């Protein structure tokens, strides 16, 4: 690839990591302070509660289960195995698995360190959950998987329009997952925002590692080729 393209990938990676760490740090600090985010979290929770319907609740339950802690690991494993078998290069499937697993480990550590309580159990529409709330593991898992997958698939292909559509689709899935967790009463808004911020850090790290590992500068190259 052209040298400028490689530099641009590093700049994008650094920007994502910076924005993610900054946002996560601010949210982390805020949830440890009394009442800093209470007004926002409560207002959004009440707004969603006022719009609950039986049909929408079923849709949200199906959605949250589809990308939950049971189904999502199966999806990730299936994609990694099929991709690894069909590809002559195992680096990218491995990086997808490593990035997603790293997110799972980090979120488990942060939830225990912060120790934030979930919304009251009477707001939970799909059974009680007494685990910690900050950040959301559901949202982080979906964000890591779909954003990393989109990057790895399209970063070495000269299809900018298709890549843009795929990134938008991935972002919509992340937002839909976040809304389902808020609607069902299992997280505060600041929880899902923290997951999105952490996902930016992981995505930026994946971009940097993949660029370092696979991107080669070819003199006179004018397009991005498969790496």
C-alpha angles and dihedrals in degrees: 000000000000114000090240091058092053092049090049091054090053091049091050091048093049092046093051092048092048095048092044096049092044094049093044092048092051092048092045091052091045096053090053091057121080114258098344094125099017095100094052096042094047095044094052092044091052092046091055092044091056090056099050118130131173093247095047091048091056090049092051092048092051091048095048091048092047090061098027131121092280104041100036097057088051090051092048092048092048093050093046094048095045092044092046093050095046096043125075089213119060097188098093098046087048091051091050091052093044094049093049093045091048089056091052092052095046094049091051090053095046095047090055094045094049096037095196117174121236122239115287114292092241088068093054111100099189105048131294123302118191098181121110121280112212114113116010114245092196093056095043092050093051093044094049095046100045098036094046091044091050092050095047093048099046107027093085097039126087094226105110096165094052090045091052091050090049093050090050090050091049091049091050090052090052092049092046091051091049091050092049091054092048094044093050090051101243101116144030120236091251089057094060093042089055090052091052090050093049090048090057089056092051093045091049091050091050091050091050094047094045093047091050092046103043112013114100124184112229116193109244094011112150103181141041114258133192113284 
